[in-house]
Amino acid sequence: MALKNKIRRYMHKMRITALATAIAGVSVLGGMMPKDSSKQAKTLKTEQTLKDSAVKASLPQVKNPVLEIAYHTDTLEKASSTLLMYLNGTITRYYLENNNSYRMQMPYFAHEEWHHHNDESGYRKKYYLSPLEYYKLCMHDEISANMAALLTARYEYLAAPNKAERQKIIAFYKNTYLKFYFEAVEAGKVKPASGKKKDIEAERKFIANGTRDMWMQKYSNHYSPMTYRMLQRYVDRLGLVEDSKKNYQHLLKHMYTIGGVNFAQYFDEDIYPKDDKVRLAEQLRTVKSLRSGGLEFMNNVNNSYSLMQEVGIGNTVEAYQHLLISSQLKYMLRHKTTEELAQNPQLINLSFIKIMNDVHRDKSFSKAVLNYPLVAADRFNLKASKADYDGVLRKMYTFKGVDMLALIKDFEHTALPVRSRFDNFVYDNFQPFYMSPMALAYLDKAAKAGAGETIRFPFKLSRTKPEEKAEEQDEPQRKKARSGPLQYLRIPNLREPLLTAATKEDYLQVMECMRDFASYPQVLKECNTPAQEKYLQQHKESRDSLLLLRPKGTKSSSER
């Protein structure tokens, strides 16, 4: 019993000691804390709120989810491939009586508005780009504009009130150039309404590569003549300049940042034009001694380039060099008249000698000639036995009606900086045949083969060359523009990060914009003027709104 009491007294003493220690600890800690702990907590909360606000402010935000654009309407005398056009800050809608292919469609307006966006980058005048880079950017301008149209049609699909209406939209666009996308939507390969990251990424990659491939296959040949004229104007302003990957990538990002998404990052490969003139211009800018002529030199080469078709393959390297040299000679003598050229052979001789001295010292000339994918093209005449090589050279050196070849003293067409034994090999073994691109690829491989290597040709060579059909180009034939004020249309503002940062309210505004256009009277979207006038007579009180005219004194969302 005595032992139990001792244990009880000991435990009681330990509890008191522990309690005292705890109280002392609280006292010590209390001395270390600020007197007003609630004030510090409030300060910390305020600081966190400021940090959160700063982070939120740094994120992309949508300012105007809907953009109001202005456009003119112009009548056509006959149909063309152009429904709308952007030029110098103005969008024009073409109108052809009783032709419903010209009816109003929002994606086409979005297409032209995106040309406006791209034009504002200044890529046509403010950046140094090689001929190939500039030509490609002109193509990317069109591809990205088609992408903006597709994303607008996508919003149209998302705004449809039910499954039946969405199916109607799919059926409509399956008969347009956006077929590839809406077929994929119908098949479930693309899910525009999905919020899953995997589906979103898959859709963006599909849109980027699908739009690029569609345009290259369907439209690149049609736009080729117009795009080449743009290249000529560019070279005329800035010359045959070096390439600039930095400028090219910067402009590519500007063009393809649509709705806040840089679609260029999803490309599995870049585009490459097939036009020989473009590839030739790109090659010319690498030859330092011949680059000063710019546009005139480029045009001289292009004008004589068809003569390469009359050259046997055994002479292609020599002929290509003379093509460049004769073009430079014409550029140097461009200010001389026919009489001055004919009476001053010494001037022609001195100019020719200067050019030959320049190209002999210019390593870039040799590099360009040896790397000659153009003169190995499959369109050249390989029946060298019938080729009049001397006659071809005479044509190359004829300028303003003067045969300069006859005036050049001791002219030797073989006295050139670059010679190739490979031409002799081809001439001896393959010259009677037409060579397909596959054959040319193997010939190129043979040219690069080392000593003792054997290259086998796993195909037969054809003796005939397929015919090439020239595509007809149509241009809008306009007459005097229809009178009347500017008209306005609200479209999704793809300049803003709608695809990455839109709030619920932003999204609802876009959907409202799409539904407003869907409810716009169909008769006014089409091209039947008498029917339109009759409809407007019946709705005089709302004529301006039906004509999409903005009330006086109000500003567009883009002007606010």
Long-range contacts (C-beta under 8 A, 24 or more apart in sequence): 59-501, 60-260, 60-497, 60-500, 60-501, 61-497, 61-501, 62-493, 62-496, 62-497, 62-498, 62-501, 62-502, 62-503, 62-506, 63-496, 64-493, 64-496, 64-557, 64-558, 64-560, 65-492, 65-493, 65-496, 65-498, 65-502, 65-506, 65-507, 65-509, 65-510, 66-490, 66-491, 66-492, 66-493, 66-509, 66-510, 66-513, 66-557, 67-113, 67-490, 67-491, 67-492, 67-493, 67-495, 67-556, 67-557, 67-558, 68-488, 68-489, 68-490, 68-550, 68-556, 68-557, 68-558, 69-109, 69-113, 69-488, 69-489, 69-490, 69-491, 69-556, 69-558, 70-486, 70-487, 70-488, 70-556, 71-109, 71-112, 71-486, 71-487, 71-488, 71-489, 72-481, 72-486, 72-487, 73-481, 73-482, 73-484, 73-487, 74-478, 74-481, 74-482, 75-478, 75-479, 75-481, 75-482, 76-102, 76-476, 76-477, 76-478, 76-479, 77-477, 77-478, 77-479, 78-477, 80-474, 80-475, 80-476, 80-477, 81-222, 81-474, 82-475, 82-476, 83-108, 84-108, 84-109, 84-111, 84-112, 85-112, 85-476, 86-112, 86-113, 86-115, 86-116, 86-119, 89-116, 89-119, 91-116, 92-481, 94-476, 94-478, 95-482, 95-527, 96-527, 97-527, 97-528, 97-529, 98-527, 98-528, 99-527, 100-526, 100-527, 102-527, 103-525, 103-526, 103-527, 104-520, 104-524, 104-525, 105-525, 106-152, 106-153, 106-156, 106-489, 106-491, 106-514, 106-517, 107-149, 107-150, 107-152, 107-153, 107-156, 107-178, 108-149, 109-489, 109-491, 110-148, 110-149, 110-151, 110-152, 110-491, 110-492, 110-494, 111-145, 111-146, 111-148, 111-149, 112-145, 113-148, 113-491, 114-144, 114-145, 114-147, 114-148, 114-149, 114-258, 114-494, 115-141, 115-145, 117-148, 117-494, 117-495, 118-144, 118-145, 118-254, 118-255, 121-251, 121-254, 121-255, 123-251, 123-254, 124-230, 124-234, 125-237, 127-244, 127-247, 127-250, 127-251, 128-238, 128-241, 128-242, 128-244, 128-247, 129-234, 129-241, 129-243, 129-244, 129-247, 129-248, 130-240, 130-241, 130-242, 130-243, 130-244, 130-282, 130-285, 131-231, 131-234, 131-235, 131-240, 131-278, 131-281, 131-282, 131-284, 131-285, 131-298, 132-243, 132-273, 132-278, 132-279, 132-281, 132-282, 133-243, 133-244, 133-247, 133-248, 134-230, 134-231, 134-234, 135-227, 135-228, 135-230, 135-231, 135-273, 135-275, 135-278, 135-281, 136-248, 136-270, 136-271, 136-272, 136-273, 137-248, 137-251, 137-252, 137-255, 138-227, 138-230, 138-231, 139-215, 139-220, 139-223, 139-227, 139-271, 139-273, 140-252, 140-255, 140-256, 140-271, 141-255, 142-215, 142-219, 142-223, 143-211, 143-212, 143-215, 143-216, 143-271, 144-255, 144-256, 144-258, 144-263, 146-177, 146-211, 146-214, 146-215, 147-207, 147-208, 147-211, 147-256, 147-258, 147-263, 148-258, 148-494, 149-178, 150-178, 150-181, 150-207, 150-211, 151-207, 151-258, 151-259, 151-492, 151-494, 151-499, 152-491, 152-492, 152-494, 153-178, 153-181, 153-182, 154-181, 154-192, 155-492, 155-510, 155-511, 155-514, 156-514, 156-518, 157-182, 157-185, 157-192, 158-192, 158-193, 158-511, 158-514, 159-510, 159-511, 159-514, 159-515, 159-518, 177-214, 177-218, 177-219, 180-210, 180-213, 180-214, 181-206, 181-207, 181-210, 181-211, 184-210, 204-261, 204-263, 204-266, 205-266, 207-263, 207-266, 208-256, 208-263, 208-264, 208-266, 208-267, 209-266, 209-267, 209-268, 212-267, 212-271, 216-271, 220-273, 220-274, 221-471, 222-471, 222-473, 224-273, 224-275, 225-473, 226-473, 228-275, 228-277, 228-278, 231-278, 231-281, 232-295, 232-298, 232-299, 235-281, 235-294, 235-295, 235-298, 236-294, 236-295, 239-291, 239-292, 239-294, 239-295, 240-281, 240-284, 240-285, 240-291, 240-294, 240-297, 240-298, 241-285, 242-285, 243-285, 258-494, 258-499, 259-492, 259-494, 259-496, 259-497, 259-498, 259-499, 259-500, 260-496, 260-497, 260-498, 260-499, 260-500, 260-501, 261-497, 261-499, 261-500, 276-305, 276-374, 276-377, 277-302, 277-305, 279-373, 279-374, 280-305, 280-374, 283-368, 283-371, 283-372, 283-374, 284-324, 284-368, 286-364, 286-367, 286-368, 287-324, 287-362, 287-364, 287-365, 287-368, 288-362, 288-364, 288-365, 289-355, 289-358, 289-359, 289-361, 289-362, 289-364, 289-365, 290-324, 290-327, 290-328, 290-358, 290-359, 290-362, 290-365, 292-331, 293-327, 293-328, 293-331, 296-331, 296-334, 297-327, 297-328, 297-331, 300-326, 300-327, 300-328, 300-330, 300-331, 301-327, 304-395, 304-396, 307-392, 307-395, 307-396, 308-375, 308-380, 309-379, 309-380, 309-381, 310-381, 310-387, 310-388, 310-391, 310-392, 311-380, 311-381, 311-387, 311-389, 311-392, 312-381, 312-382, 312-383, 312-384, 312-385, 312-387, 312-389, 312-427, 312-431, 313-380, 313-382, 313-384, 313-423, 313-426, 313-427, 313-430, 313-431, 314-384, 314-423, 314-424, 314-426, 314-427, 314-428, 314-431, 315-384, 315-387, 315-389, 315-423, 316-372, 316-375, 316-376, 316-380, 316-423, 317-369, 317-372, 317-375, 317-418, 317-419, 317-420, 317-423, 318-413, 318-414, 318-416, 318-419, 318-423, 319-375, 319-389, 319-392, 319-393, 319-396, 320-369, 320-372, 320-374, 320-375, 321-359, 321-369, 321-416, 321-417, 321-418, 322-393, 322-396, 322-397, 322-413, 322-416, 323-396, 324-359, 324-365, 324-369, 325-352, 325-355, 325-356, 325-359, 326-396, 326-397, 326-404, 328-355, 329-355, 329-397, 329-399, 329-404, 330-399, 333-399, 336-400, 337-400, 338-400, 338-401, 338-402, 341-399, 341-400, 341-402, 341-404, 341-407, 342-402, 345-407, 345-408, 345-409, 348-404, 348-407, 348-408, 349-407, 349-408, 349-409, 352-404, 352-408, 356-415, 359-417, 360-417, 365-417, 365-418, 366-417, 366-418, 369-417, 369-418, 370-418, 370-420, 376-440, 376-443, 376-444, 377-440, 378-434, 378-435, 378-436, 378-437, 378-439, 378-440, 378-465, 379-465, 379-468, 382-430, 382-431, 382-432, 382-433, 382-434, 382-435, 383-431, 383-432, 384-427, 384-431, 385-431, 385-432, 389-413, 422-446, 422-447, 430-461, 432-463, 433-461, 433-462, 433-463, 434-461, 434-462, 434-463, 434-464, 434-465, 435-461, 436-462, 485-549, 486-549, 486-550, 487-547, 487-548, 487-549, 488-548, 488-549, 488-550, 488-556, 489-517, 489-548, 490-516, 490-517, 490-557, 493-557, 520-548, 521-546
